[in-house]
Amino acid sequence: MRLQTGLTQTDKNEIAQFSDWLLRIGEGRISEPNDGTAEIDIPPDILIIEFDDPIVAIVNTTYPDFINNFQSVDYLKINKTGEIRDYYNANSVDKSEIHDPTVVDILTPEFLSSLRTSGLPNHHLKLKVGTPIMLMRNKDQSEGLCNGTRLCITKMAAHVLEASIMGGKGLGNLVCIPRMDMSPSQSPWPFKLNRRQFPIIVSYSMTINKSQGQSLDNVGLYIPRDVFTHGQIYVALSRVTTKKGIKILIHDEEKKFKGKTTNVVYKEVFNNV
């Protein structure tokens, strides 16, 4: 992490210490010896310790002073005023993959519209100008429009949305998002569903995996259960440039505070022969 100019020596020392801590997490060097999976202590100054409702606590911490800033485009990229517009999808089923023709009679439009699965937008999208959204498909990688790109809606029409890219190399660029036909890569149903809808999801938050490659000023990390994939904790913590920009809330199954979490890092083990 590069040290910024105009900082006091105390600030520089804090950034250096935070960088070293992140590096040790990324390499699995905290709580050694370990085989790549270890419980690590989180510094108390970045923990959310007191809370009644964890969701309320993480939202209030991530979006501080929301009431006074909800109309600021730079604060949340949201405009509370404005008309909500409803967008409904069109569903169909690939009949070539259905061996029993009587099944088609059961797959009513109402039933198909109720189906949800990872990688598909919802049947019903409620949008308005200023809503933060996330792309669910790779659209134009040269323009920075990839799966996981966050944007802010600027205009809405019947069959296309205009949006501004909220981060990355295309920051601030206006792009058009049309409806498109989508199907889940691995269908959880005994038929292939085709859904025509905008390839987006409303995005006030995101998963750790979706956050990769993004640089944010403030991050609230909510950990209701331990991570289980290599490098996830490092990815989440390294989205911010300073230690002051992150707060972490960890609790157990009974929603009681925890000051530790699991760090998973792949380590190659060599055995002496």
C-alpha positions, 0 to 999 in steps of 0.5 A: 500500500503506497503511503500518501503525501501530506500525512503525519508520521503517526498516520504513516506509521498506522498505514504501515502497520495496517499494511503489514497486518494485511500482508500477514493475513494474506500469507497466513502468518497470523496465529502460526503454526497453522496448516492454512486455517486458523482463528485470528484476533481482530483489532478492537478498534475496527470491531463493532462490539455493541449491537442489538440488531447486527444488520442495523449496526452494520448499516449505520456504521457503513453509511454514517450520517445517512439522513444528512447525506441521502441526496448526495450523489457522491455519498451513496449514489442514490436519490431518495426522490423520484418515481419508482418504475417497475420492470417485469421479465419474460420467461420461457422454457427450452422445450427441447430439453423436456422429455415429458410433454405434460410437464410443460402444462405445469410450468405456468407463467406465475410459477416461472416468475416465482423462480429464483436462483443465483446468476439470474435477475429477479422477475420483478425489478423496482428501480428509480434514478439514483439506485445503485446496481450491479451487473450480473453478466460480462457486457463489455470488458474493454469498457469495464462492464464486467460481472460485478461492476457497480453502477448508478442509474441515471435514466430509465426507458421502457427497454433500456437503462442508462447508468454511470459506472461507480468505480474502476477504469470506467469511473463516471462513464455513461453506458446503456444496459438493454434487456437480454436473455439469460439462463442459469449456467447450472439449472437447479430445476429439471428444465432450462429456464430462459429469462429476458430481463435487465442483467442487474441486481440492486446493490447496496451491499455485495459478497466478498467475492464480488468486491474483488478489484474494487477500492472503497472509502468505507467498508462494513464487513459482516461475518455471521459465520466463518469464511471457508475459501482461500483468501476471502478475509484478505480480499474483504479487508484490502478493499479500503486504503486505510484502517479507519475505513473499515468496521467488522461485525462478527457474531455466533449463531446466537448473535453474540459478539465475537472478536475472532474469525477464521482465516483460510490460506492455501499453504503448500506443505513439504514433507521431508523424505 
